[in-house]
Amino acid sequence: ILEDLHWRDFTERGEHRLEELIQPVATLLVPVFFVLMGMRVDLAAFARADVLGLAALLTGVAVLGKQACSLGAFGGLDRLSVGIGMVPRGEVGLIFAGIGLTLSVGGERIVDEGVFSAVVIMVIVTTLVTPPLLKWVLADREASTGGE
């Protein structure tokens, strides 16, 4: 529903684009979302070995999964750059983990505080590591091609 094609008639008449219309709402709600997700984190879980191990495993799977997906890039694209560029997509993981915190099956929570904390750690690590990695890969590629 957010595709530009659906709103083309409005923009051709000179009306605002959808992104411009929802920007004030996004400006308010996006920080609220991240604050609420942060409030759900059990900070003591960051020191637990099992949570850190799960976070490391999730981070590794996230990076390797994006690299596997980049194998579908064709047309002379740098697959490593494409894969690294896809790594920081953790906000969706936060949404699902947040929903999982509220759900239970047979009295058992689907996602406990430890798992949620591991997902948060994975999101933080992948978000912070990607820009320098991408800069390094792109600079290395530019140096190897002679700036072409």
C-alpha positions as CSV (number, residue, x, y, z in Angstrom):
1,I,0.0,0.0,0.0
2,L,3.0,2.3,0.5
3,E,4.3,1.8,-3.1
4,D,4.5,5.1,-5.0
5,L,2.5,3.6,-7.8
6,H,-0.7,3.7,-5.7
7,W,-0.2,7.4,-5.0
8,R,1.0,8.6,-8.4
9,D,-2.3,10.3,-9.4
10,F,-2.1,12.4,-6.2
11,T,1.5,13.4,-6.8
12,E,0.9,14.2,-10.4
13,R,-1.7,16.7,-9.2
14,G,0.9,18.4,-7.1
15,E,-0.1,16.9,-3.8
16,H,2.5,15.8,-1.2
17,R,4.2,12.4,-1.5
18,L,3.2,9.8,1.0
19,E,6.7,10.0,2.7
20,E,6.2,13.7,3.3
21,L,2.8,13.1,4.8
22,I,3.9,10.4,7.2
23,Q,7.2,12.0,8.2
24,P,5.8,13.9,11.2
25,V,4.2,10.6,12.5
26,A,7.5,8.7,11.9
27,T,9.5,11.4,13.6
28,L,7.4,10.9,16.7
29,L,6.9,7.1,16.7
30,V,10.3,5.8,15.6
31,P,12.1,7.1,18.7
32,V,9.2,5.9,20.9
33,F,9.5,2.4,19.4
34,F,13.2,2.2,20.1
35,V,12.8,3.5,23.7
36,L,10.0,1.0,24.4
37,M,12.2,-1.8,23.0
38,G,15.1,-0.6,25.1
39,M,12.9,-0.5,28.2
40,R,12.1,-4.2,27.7
41,V,15.8,-5.3,27.8
42,D,17.0,-6.9,30.9
43,L,20.4,-5.3,31.3
44,A,21.6,-8.0,33.7
45,A,21.1,-10.5,30.8
46,F,23.9,-8.7,28.9
47,A,26.4,-10.3,31.4
48,R,25.1,-13.8,31.1
49,A,27.2,-16.2,29.1
50,D,24.2,-18.0,27.6
51,V,22.7,-14.7,26.3
52,L,26.1,-13.5,24.9
53,G,26.6,-16.9,23.2
54,L,23.1,-16.7,21.7
55,A,23.8,-13.1,20.6
56,A,27.1,-14.2,19.0
57,L,25.3,-17.1,17.2
58,L,22.5,-14.8,16.0
59,T,25.0,-12.2,14.8
60,G,26.9,-14.8,12.9
61,V,23.8,-16.2,11.3
62,A,22.6,-12.7,10.4
63,V,25.9,-11.9,8.6
64,L,26.2,-15.3,6.9
65,G,22.5,-15.3,5.9
66,K,22.9,-11.9,4.2
67,Q,26.0,-13.0,2.5
68,A,24.2,-16.1,1.2
69,C,21.4,-13.9,-0.1
70,S,23.9,-11.7,-1.9
71,L,24.7,-14.6,-4.1
72,G,21.6,-13.7,-6.0
73,A,23.1,-10.4,-7.0
74,F,23.9,-10.4,-10.8
75,G,25.2,-8.0,-13.4
76,G,28.7,-7.5,-12.1
77,L,27.7,-6.3,-8.6
78,D,30.1,-6.7,-5.8
79,R,28.3,-9.4,-3.8
80,L,30.4,-8.9,-0.7
81,S,29.3,-5.2,-0.6
82,V,25.7,-6.1,-1.3
83,G,25.7,-8.7,1.5
84,I,27.4,-6.4,4.0
85,G,24.9,-3.6,3.1
86,M,22.0,-5.9,4.0
87,V,23.3,-6.8,7.4
88,P,21.8,-4.0,9.6
89,R,18.1,-5.0,9.2
90,G,17.5,-5.7,12.8
91,E,14.4,-3.5,13.4
92,V,12.3,-6.3,12.0
93,G,13.9,-8.7,14.4
94,L,13.1,-6.2,17.2
95,I,9.5,-6.1,16.2
96,F,9.1,-9.9,16.1
97,A,11.1,-10.3,19.4
98,G,8.9,-7.7,21.0
99,I,5.8,-9.4,19.9
100,G,7.2,-12.7,21.1
101,L,7.7,-11.3,24.6
102,T,4.0,-10.8,24.9
103,L,2.9,-14.2,23.5
104,S,2.7,-17.5,25.4
105,V,1.8,-21.0,24.4
106,G,0.5,-23.4,27.1
107,G,1.7,-20.9,29.8
108,E,5.2,-20.8,28.4
109,R,6.5,-17.6,26.9
110,I,7.6,-17.8,23.3
111,V,10.5,-15.4,23.8
112,D,12.0,-14.8,27.3
113,E,14.0,-11.8,28.5
114,G,17.3,-13.6,27.7
115,V,16.4,-14.3,24.1
116,F,15.1,-10.8,23.6
117,S,18.3,-9.4,25.1
118,A,20.3,-11.5,22.7
119,V,18.3,-10.2,19.7
120,V,18.9,-6.6,21.0
121,I,22.7,-7.3,21.2
122,M,22.6,-8.7,17.7
123,V,20.8,-5.6,16.4
124,I,23.3,-3.3,18.1
125,V,26.3,-5.2,16.9
126,T,25.2,-5.5,13.3
127,T,24.1,-1.8,13.2
128,L,27.4,-0.5,14.6
129,V,29.7,-2.9,12.6
130,T,28.2,-2.5,9.2
131,P,29.2,1.1,8.3
132,P,33.0,0.6,8.9
133,L,32.9,-2.8,7.2
134,L,31.1,-1.4,4.2
135,K,33.6,1.5,4.1
136,W,36.5,-0.9,4.2
137,V,35.1,-3.2,1.5
138,L,34.3,-0.3,-0.8
139,A,37.6,1.4,-0.3
140,D,39.4,-1.9,-0.9
141,R,37.4,-2.5,-4.1
142,E,38.2,1.1,-5.3
143,A,41.9,0.6,-4.6
144,S,41.9,-2.7,-6.4
145,T,40.2,-1.3,-9.5
146,G,42.3,1.8,-9.5
147,G,39.4,4.2,-8.7
148,E,37.4,3.2,-11.9
